[in-house]
Amino acid sequence: MNCFWQEVIGFLAGSIIMSAALPRLRDIFRDHDVALNESLPRNAMMAGGNFIWVIYGVLQGALALTVMCSLSMLFNGAIMASILFARRRHARLAATRIAAT
C-alpha cells in the first residue's frame, strides 16, 4: 500500500478513537464535579500507554501514530489533572464545612 494512504488511514483511525474522549472532556470542563467520577489509575495507564506508543511511533517514523497518540496522551493528561483538581477542591470544601460546624 502507498505510504501516503497508510498515513491517511492512521490519521482517520486515530481521529475516530481520539474523538471518543471529547464528550468526557467537555462534560468535565462544564462541570468539574464530573471529574470525581473518573478513574485516576485508568487515565494514568492510558496516558502512559499513549506515551509509549508515541515513542514507538517516533522510532518507526509513523507520523500518524505519533501525532494521534500525542493528542490522546494530552487529553488523558487533561482528564487526570481535572480529577486531581476536583479531588483537591472537594477535600477543601469538606474541610471548610467541618471547620464551620
Phi and psi in radians as a Rosetta constraint file:
Dihedral C 1 N 2 CA 2 C 2 CIRCULARHARMONIC -1.087 0.35
Dihedral N 2 CA 2 C 2 N 3 CIRCULARHARMONIC 2.389 0.35
Dihedral C 2 N 3 CA 3 C 3 CIRCULARHARMONIC -1.041 0.35
Dihedral N 3 CA 3 C 3 N 4 CIRCULARHARMONIC -0.614 0.35
Dihedral C 3 N 4 CA 4 C 4 CIRCULARHARMONIC -1.047 0.35
Dihedral N 4 CA 4 C 4 N 5 CIRCULARHARMONIC -0.809 0.35
Dihedral C 4 N 5 CA 5 C 5 CIRCULARHARMONIC -1.221 0.35
Dihedral N 5 CA 5 C 5 N 6 CIRCULARHARMONIC -0.533 0.35
Dihedral C 5 N 6 CA 6 C 6 CIRCULARHARMONIC -1.107 0.35
Dihedral N 6 CA 6 C 6 N 7 CIRCULARHARMONIC -0.739 0.35
Dihedral C 6 N 7 CA 7 C 7 CIRCULARHARMONIC -1.171 0.35
Dihedral N 7 CA 7 C 7 N 8 CIRCULARHARMONIC -0.696 0.35
Dihedral C 7 N 8 CA 8 C 8 CIRCULARHARMONIC -1.062 0.35
Dihedral N 8 CA 8 C 8 N 9 CIRCULARHARMONIC -0.801 0.35
Dihedral C 8 N 9 CA 9 C 9 CIRCULARHARMONIC -1.101 0.35
Dihedral N 9 CA 9 C 9 N 10 CIRCULARHARMONIC -0.704 0.35
Dihedral C 9 N 10 CA 10 C 10 CIRCULARHARMONIC -1.092 0.35
Dihedral N 10 CA 10 C 10 N 11 CIRCULARHARMONIC -0.775 0.35
Dihedral C 10 N 11 CA 11 C 11 CIRCULARHARMONIC -1.156 0.35
Dihedral N 11 CA 11 C 11 N 12 CIRCULARHARMONIC -0.665 0.35
Dihedral C 11 N 12 CA 12 C 12 CIRCULARHARMONIC -1.130 0.35
Dihedral N 12 CA 12 C 12 N 13 CIRCULARHARMONIC -0.843 0.35
Dihedral C 12 N 13 CA 13 C 13 CIRCULARHARMONIC -1.100 0.35
Dihedral N 13 CA 13 C 13 N 14 CIRCULARHARMONIC -0.770 0.35
Dihedral C 13 N 14 CA 14 C 14 CIRCULARHARMONIC -1.106 0.35
Dihedral N 14 CA 14 C 14 N 15 CIRCULARHARMONIC -0.659 0.35
Dihedral C 14 N 15 CA 15 C 15 CIRCULARHARMONIC -1.140 0.35
Dihedral N 15 CA 15 C 15 N 16 CIRCULARHARMONIC -0.715 0.35
Dihedral C 15 N 16 CA 16 C 16 CIRCULARHARMONIC -1.141 0.35
Dihedral N 16 CA 16 C 16 N 17 CIRCULARHARMONIC -0.821 0.35
Dihedral C 16 N 17 CA 17 C 17 CIRCULARHARMONIC -1.169 0.35
Dihedral N 17 CA 17 C 17 N 18 CIRCULARHARMONIC -0.739 0.35
Dihedral C 17 N 18 CA 18 C 18 CIRCULARHARMONIC -1.167 0.35
Dihedral N 18 CA 18 C 18 N 19 CIRCULARHARMONIC -0.594 0.35
Dihedral C 18 N 19 CA 19 C 19 CIRCULARHARMONIC -1.168 0.35
Dihedral N 19 CA 19 C 19 N 20 CIRCULARHARMONIC -0.264 0.35
Dihedral C 19 N 20 CA 20 C 20 CIRCULARHARMONIC -1.143 0.35
Dihedral N 20 CA 20 C 20 N 21 CIRCULARHARMONIC -0.441 0.35
Dihedral C 20 N 21 CA 21 C 21 CIRCULARHARMONIC -1.467 0.35
Dihedral N 21 CA 21 C 21 N 22 CIRCULARHARMONIC -0.293 0.35
Dihedral C 21 N 22 CA 22 C 22 CIRCULARHARMONIC -1.083 0.35
Dihedral N 22 CA 22 C 22 N 23 CIRCULARHARMONIC -0.756 0.35
Dihedral C 22 N 23 CA 23 C 23 CIRCULARHARMONIC -1.070 0.35
Dihedral N 23 CA 23 C 23 N 24 CIRCULARHARMONIC -0.670 0.35
Dihedral C 23 N 24 CA 24 C 24 CIRCULARHARMONIC -1.107 0.35
Dihedral N 24 CA 24 C 24 N 25 CIRCULARHARMONIC -0.798 0.35
Dihedral C 24 N 25 CA 25 C 25 CIRCULARHARMONIC -1.075 0.35
Dihedral N 25 CA 25 C 25 N 26 CIRCULARHARMONIC -0.761 0.35
Dihedral C 25 N 26 CA 26 C 26 CIRCULARHARMONIC -1.046 0.35
Dihedral N 26 CA 26 C 26 N 27 CIRCULARHARMONIC -0.813 0.35
Dihedral C 26 N 27 CA 27 C 27 CIRCULARHARMONIC -1.106 0.35
Dihedral N 27 CA 27 C 27 N 28 CIRCULARHARMONIC -0.697 0.35
Dihedral C 27 N 28 CA 28 C 28 CIRCULARHARMONIC -1.162 0.35
Dihedral N 28 CA 28 C 28 N 29 CIRCULARHARMONIC -0.720 0.35
Dihedral C 28 N 29 CA 29 C 29 CIRCULARHARMONIC -1.264 0.35
Dihedral N 29 CA 29 C 29 N 30 CIRCULARHARMONIC -0.487 0.35
Dihedral C 29 N 30 CA 30 C 30 CIRCULARHARMONIC -1.313 0.35
Dihedral N 30 CA 30 C 30 N 31 CIRCULARHARMONIC -0.727 0.35
Dihedral C 30 N 31 CA 31 C 31 CIRCULARHARMONIC -2.354 0.35
Dihedral N 31 CA 31 C 31 N 32 CIRCULARHARMONIC 1.812 0.35
Dihedral C 31 N 32 CA 32 C 32 CIRCULARHARMONIC -1.115 0.35
Dihedral N 32 CA 32 C 32 N 33 CIRCULARHARMONIC -0.402 0.35
Dihedral C 32 N 33 CA 33 C 33 CIRCULARHARMONIC -1.200 0.35
Dihedral N 33 CA 33 C 33 N 34 CIRCULARHARMONIC -0.331 0.35
Dihedral C 33 N 34 CA 34 C 34 CIRCULARHARMONIC -1.067 0.35
Dihedral N 34 CA 34 C 34 N 35 CIRCULARHARMONIC -0.540 0.35
Dihedral C 34 N 35 CA 35 C 35 CIRCULARHARMONIC -1.106 0.35
Dihedral N 35 CA 35 C 35 N 36 CIRCULARHARMONIC -0.431 0.35
Dihedral C 35 N 36 CA 36 C 36 CIRCULARHARMONIC -1.119 0.35
Dihedral N 36 CA 36 C 36 N 37 CIRCULARHARMONIC -0.397 0.35
Dihedral C 36 N 37 CA 37 C 37 CIRCULARHARMONIC -1.568 0.35
Dihedral N 37 CA 37 C 37 N 38 CIRCULARHARMONIC -0.076 0.35
Dihedral C 37 N 38 CA 38 C 38 CIRCULARHARMONIC -1.476 0.35
Dihedral N 38 CA 38 C 38 N 39 CIRCULARHARMONIC 2.646 0.35
Dihedral C 38 N 39 CA 39 C 39 CIRCULARHARMONIC -1.584 0.35
Dihedral N 39 CA 39 C 39 N 40 CIRCULARHARMONIC 2.049 0.35
Dihedral C 39 N 40 CA 40 C 40 CIRCULARHARMONIC -1.151 0.35
Dihedral N 40 CA 40 C 40 N 41 CIRCULARHARMONIC -0.811 0.35
Dihedral C 40 N 41 CA 41 C 41 CIRCULARHARMONIC -1.069 0.35
Dihedral N 41 CA 41 C 41 N 42 CIRCULARHARMONIC -0.681 0.35
Dihedral C 41 N 42 CA 42 C 42 CIRCULARHARMONIC -1.083 0.35
Dihedral N 42 CA 42 C 42 N 43 CIRCULARHARMONIC -0.822 0.35
Dihedral C 42 N 43 CA 43 C 43 CIRCULARHARMONIC -1.210 0.35
Dihedral N 43 CA 43 C 43 N 44 CIRCULARHARMONIC -0.561 0.35
Dihedral C 43 N 44 CA 44 C 44 CIRCULARHARMONIC -1.145 0.35
Dihedral N 44 CA 44 C 44 N 45 CIRCULARHARMONIC -0.730 0.35
Dihedral C 44 N 45 CA 45 C 45 CIRCULARHARMONIC -1.161 0.35
Dihedral N 45 CA 45 C 45 N 46 CIRCULARHARMONIC -0.671 0.35
Dihedral C 45 N 46 CA 46 C 46 CIRCULARHARMONIC -1.123 0.35
Dihedral N 46 CA 46 C 46 N 47 CIRCULARHARMONIC -0.784 0.35
Dihedral C 46 N 47 CA 47 C 47 CIRCULARHARMONIC -1.130 0.35
Dihedral N 47 CA 47 C 47 N 48 CIRCULARHARMONIC -0.731 0.35
Dihedral C 47 N 48 CA 48 C 48 CIRCULARHARMONIC -1.123 0.35
Dihedral N 48 CA 48 C 48 N 49 CIRCULARHARMONIC -0.750 0.35
Dihedral C 48 N 49 CA 49 C 49 CIRCULARHARMONIC -1.103 0.35
Dihedral N 49 CA 49 C 49 N 50 CIRCULARHARMONIC -0.728 0.35
Dihedral C 49 N 50 CA 50 C 50 CIRCULARHARMONIC -1.122 0.35
Dihedral N 50 CA 50 C 50 N 51 CIRCULARHARMONIC -0.637 0.35
Dihedral C 50 N 51 CA 51 C 51 CIRCULARHARMONIC -1.070 0.35
Dihedral N 51 CA 51 C 51 N 52 CIRCULARHARMONIC -0.751 0.35
Dihedral C 51 N 52 CA 52 C 52 CIRCULARHARMONIC -1.126 0.35
Dihedral N 52 CA 52 C 52 N 53 CIRCULARHARMONIC -0.690 0.35
Dihedral C 52 N 53 CA 53 C 53 CIRCULARHARMONIC -1.111 0.35
Dihedral N 53 CA 53 C 53 N 54 CIRCULARHARMONIC -0.606 0.35
Dihedral C 53 N 54 CA 54 C 54 CIRCULARHARMONIC -1.101 0.35
Dihedral N 54 CA 54 C 54 N 55 CIRCULARHARMONIC -0.801 0.35
Dihedral C 54 N 55 CA 55 C 55 CIRCULARHARMONIC -1.040 0.35
Dihedral N 55 CA 55 C 55 N 56 CIRCULARHARMONIC -0.799 0.35
Dihedral C 55 N 56 CA 56 C 56 CIRCULARHARMONIC -1.050 0.35
Dihedral N 56 CA 56 C 56 N 57 CIRCULARHARMONIC -0.769 0.35
Dihedral C 56 N 57 CA 57 C 57 CIRCULARHARMONIC -1.093 0.35
Dihedral N 57 CA 57 C 57 N 58 CIRCULARHARMONIC -0.678 0.35
Dihedral C 57 N 58 CA 58 C 58 CIRCULARHARMONIC -1.144 0.35
Dihedral N 58 CA 58 C 58 N 59 CIRCULARHARMONIC -0.787 0.35
Dihedral C 58 N 59 CA 59 C 59 CIRCULARHARMONIC -1.131 0.35
Dihedral N 59 CA 59 C 59 N 60 CIRCULARHARMONIC -0.573 0.35
Dihedral C 59 N 60 CA 60 C 60 CIRCULARHARMONIC -1.538 0.35
Dihedral N 60 CA 60 C 60 N 61 CIRCULARHARMONIC -0.187 0.35
Dihedral C 60 N 61 CA 61 C 61 CIRCULARHARMONIC 1.278 0.35
Dihedral N 61 CA 61 C 61 N 62 CIRCULARHARMONIC 0.502 0.35
Dihedral C 61 N 62 CA 62 C 62 CIRCULARHARMONIC -1.673 0.35
Dihedral N 62 CA 62 C 62 N 63 CIRCULARHARMONIC 1.726 0.35
Dihedral C 62 N 63 CA 63 C 63 CIRCULARHARMONIC -1.083 0.35
Dihedral N 63 CA 63 C 63 N 64 CIRCULARHARMONIC -0.814 0.35
Dihedral C 63 N 64 CA 64 C 64 CIRCULARHARMONIC -1.062 0.35
Dihedral N 64 CA 64 C 64 N 65 CIRCULARHARMONIC -0.794 0.35
Dihedral C 64 N 65 CA 65 C 65 CIRCULARHARMONIC -1.077 0.35
Dihedral N 65 CA 65 C 65 N 66 CIRCULARHARMONIC -0.781 0.35
Dihedral C 65 N 66 CA 66 C 66 CIRCULARHARMONIC -1.112 0.35
Dihedral N 66 CA 66 C 66 N 67 CIRCULARHARMONIC -0.843 0.35
Dihedral C 66 N 67 CA 67 C 67 CIRCULARHARMONIC -1.165 0.35
Dihedral N 67 CA 67 C 67 N 68 CIRCULARHARMONIC -0.856 0.35
Dihedral C 67 N 68 CA 68 C 68 CIRCULARHARMONIC -1.196 0.35
Dihedral N 68 CA 68 C 68 N 69 CIRCULARHARMONIC -0.669 0.35
Dihedral C 68 N 69 CA 69 C 69 CIRCULARHARMONIC -1.239 0.35
Dihedral N 69 CA 69 C 69 N 70 CIRCULARHARMONIC -0.558 0.35
Dihedral C 69 N 70 CA 70 C 70 CIRCULARHARMONIC -1.107 0.35
Dihedral N 70 CA 70 C 70 N 71 CIRCULARHARMONIC -0.779 0.35
Dihedral C 70 N 71 CA 71 C 71 CIRCULARHARMONIC -1.142 0.35
Dihedral N 71 CA 71 C 71 N 72 CIRCULARHARMONIC -0.736 0.35
Dihedral C 71 N 72 CA 72 C 72 CIRCULARHARMONIC -1.099 0.35
Dihedral N 72 CA 72 C 72 N 73 CIRCULARHARMONIC -0.672 0.35
Dihedral C 72 N 73 CA 73 C 73 CIRCULARHARMONIC -1.095 0.35
Dihedral N 73 CA 73 C 73 N 74 CIRCULARHARMONIC -0.719 0.35
Dihedral C 73 N 74 CA 74 C 74 CIRCULARHARMONIC -1.132 0.35
Dihedral N 74 CA 74 C 74 N 75 CIRCULARHARMONIC -0.712 0.35
Dihedral C 74 N 75 CA 75 C 75 CIRCULARHARMONIC -1.091 0.35
Dihedral N 75 CA 75 C 75 N 76 CIRCULARHARMONIC -0.821 0.35
Dihedral C 75 N 76 CA 76 C 76 CIRCULARHARMONIC -1.164 0.35
Dihedral N 76 CA 76 C 76 N 77 CIRCULARHARMONIC -0.593 0.35
Dihedral C 76 N 77 CA 77 C 77 CIRCULARHARMONIC -1.137 0.35
Dihedral N 77 CA 77 C 77 N 78 CIRCULARHARMONIC -0.676 0.35
Dihedral C 77 N 78 CA 78 C 78 CIRCULARHARMONIC -1.135 0.35
Dihedral N 78 CA 78 C 78 N 79 CIRCULARHARMONIC -0.683 0.35
Dihedral C 78 N 79 CA 79 C 79 CIRCULARHARMONIC -1.139 0.35
Dihedral N 79 CA 79 C 79 N 80 CIRCULARHARMONIC -0.745 0.35
Dihedral C 79 N 80 CA 80 C 80 CIRCULARHARMONIC -1.062 0.35
Dihedral N 80 CA 80 C 80 N 81 CIRCULARHARMONIC -0.772 0.35
Dihedral C 80 N 81 CA 81 C 81 CIRCULARHARMONIC -1.091 0.35
Dihedral N 81 CA 81 C 81 N 82 CIRCULARHARMONIC -0.704 0.35
Dihedral C 81 N 82 CA 82 C 82 CIRCULARHARMONIC -1.120 0.35
Dihedral N 82 CA 82 C 82 N 83 CIRCULARHARMONIC -0.676 0.35
Dihedral C 82 N 83 CA 83 C 83 CIRCULARHARMONIC -1.089 0.35
Dihedral N 83 CA 83 C 83 N 84 CIRCULARHARMONIC -0.826 0.35
Dihedral C 83 N 84 CA 84 C 84 CIRCULARHARMONIC -1.121 0.35
Dihedral N 84 CA 84 C 84 N 85 CIRCULARHARMONIC -0.747 0.35
Dihedral C 84 N 85 CA 85 C 85 CIRCULARHARMONIC -1.130 0.35
Dihedral N 85 CA 85 C 85 N 86 CIRCULARHARMONIC -0.713 0.35
Dihedral C 85 N 86 CA 86 C 86 CIRCULARHARMONIC -1.147 0.35
Dihedral N 86 CA 86 C 86 N 87 CIRCULARHARMONIC -0.697 0.35
Dihedral C 86 N 87 CA 87 C 87 CIRCULARHARMONIC -1.133 0.35
Dihedral N 87 CA 87 C 87 N 88 CIRCULARHARMONIC -0.733 0.35
Dihedral C 87 N 88 CA 88 C 88 CIRCULARHARMONIC -1.111 0.35
Dihedral N 88 CA 88 C 88 N 89 CIRCULARHARMONIC -0.775 0.35
Dihedral C 88 N 89 CA 89 C 89 CIRCULARHARMONIC -1.101 0.35
Dihedral N 89 CA 89 C 89 N 90 CIRCULARHARMONIC -0.744 0.35
Dihedral C 89 N 90 CA 90 C 90 CIRCULARHARMONIC -1.111 0.35
Dihedral N 90 CA 90 C 90 N 91 CIRCULARHARMONIC -0.741 0.35
Dihedral C 90 N 91 CA 91 C 91 CIRCULARHARMONIC -1.154 0.35
Dihedral N 91 CA 91 C 91 N 92 CIRCULARHARMONIC -0.695 0.35
Dihedral C 91 N 92 CA 92 C 92 CIRCULARHARMONIC -1.136 0.35
Dihedral N 92 CA 92 C 92 N 93 CIRCULARHARMONIC -0.713 0.35
Dihedral C 92 N 93 CA 93 C 93 CIRCULARHARMONIC -1.136 0.35
Dihedral N 93 CA 93 C 93 N 94 CIRCULARHARMONIC -0.699 0.35
Dihedral C 93 N 94 CA 94 C 94 CIRCULARHARMONIC -1.128 0.35
Dihedral N 94 CA 94 C 94 N 95 CIRCULARHARMONIC -0.716 0.35
Dihedral C 94 N 95 CA 95 C 95 CIRCULARHARMONIC -1.144 0.35
Dihedral N 95 CA 95 C 95 N 96 CIRCULARHARMONIC -0.648 0.35
Dihedral C 95 N 96 CA 96 C 96 CIRCULARHARMONIC -1.143 0.35
Dihedral N 96 CA 96 C 96 N 97 CIRCULARHARMONIC -0.715 0.35
Dihedral C 96 N 97 CA 97 C 97 CIRCULARHARMONIC -1.145 0.35
Dihedral N 97 CA 97 C 97 N 98 CIRCULARHARMONIC -0.701 0.35
Dihedral C 97 N 98 CA 98 C 98 CIRCULARHARMONIC -1.150 0.35
Dihedral N 98 CA 98 C 98 N 99 CIRCULARHARMONIC -0.738 0.35
Dihedral C 98 N 99 CA 99 C 99 CIRCULARHARMONIC -1.164 0.35
Dihedral N 99 CA 99 C 99 N 100 CIRCULARHARMONIC -0.525 0.35
Dihedral C 99 N 100 CA 100 C 100 CIRCULARHARMONIC -1.318 0.35
Dihedral N 100 CA 100 C 100 N 101 CIRCULARHARMONIC -0.332 0.35
